[in-house]
Amino acid sequence: MVNIDKYAGFCFGVTKAITSAENELSKFGSACCLGKIVHNQKEESRLEKQGLRTIDKDEMFANPPSRMLVRAHGEPPSTYADAKRLGITVVDETCPVVLKLQELIAQKYNNENDCQIVIFGKKGHAEVNGLVGQTDGKAIVISSVEEAESLNIDGKIALFSQTTADYLLFSKVADVLKSKNARVEVHETVCGSVKNRIPRLQEFCRMHESIVFVTDEASSNGRMLYEVCRSTNPKSYFVTDVADLQEEWFVGCNDVGISGANSTPSWLLEDVRNRCSEILKSDNNED
Ligand code: SF4
């Protein structure tokens, strides 16, 4: 038996951005996105074959497209100002959850001059860059408990989290900062579709003998969720594609659960499910 986790696959923010890219492609025959539209190489390639081009900031300046998608991670205000100056029409697909967090941080920054904004997230990640951009680059980004321990700020702190951050780690970071400074305001801003997935994924992992987790190396959400699988079910395997599946993983196994990150396309989950079913079937026939 091979089952796909019903909660695996694109969240609504990613679905919205990809639907918009597909609409652009069907209207104009090609489309351009600033940064990878989704942290999944297979889905990227599928869209590239249909005419999607991914550009970076340098390319945007060197050869400005007429229309440009902003992906679900969002962008700092400077990107919109540059695009306007360059005459680019922006198709803004910033996820509404990220947009709300950007607004929250901008409000805090603009209204409370004495408050240092700290963001718990991955340095250099597109979403984090967009959040830091709301503060004219003044927010401090920390990624670990150790960094929280070495942070010394006397005044007021407002702590936020990247939407895809590990919320358990965030709570440890918040505790460390609070133990050092009585004026820490904690805003736990992990996205519901990431947070709710953890208990659901743990339940799914307990229900199956083996777990195959499908994601991309570049997906922070994927790596975090895979760790959840591994700590719940030691027979968990990380794959990016059907080709990574190894037959010896399933010797004597009759029940495999397939799950994936918020950036894993459903067609890829189905491909992996089909290949696992073939492996299980051939193993049983050999017996
Ligand atoms: S994980 Fe949440 S915040 Fe990020 S794109 Fe998906 S819905 Fe939006």
Boltz pocket constraint, residues with backbone or C-beta under 6 A from the ligand:
constraints:
  - pocket:
      binder: B
      contacts: [[A, 11], [A, 12], [A, 13], [A, 14], [A, 72], [A, 73], [A, 95], [A, 96], [A, 97], [A, 98], [A, 163], [A, 164], [A, 191], [A, 192], [A, 193], [A, 194], [A, 262]]
      max_distance: 6.0
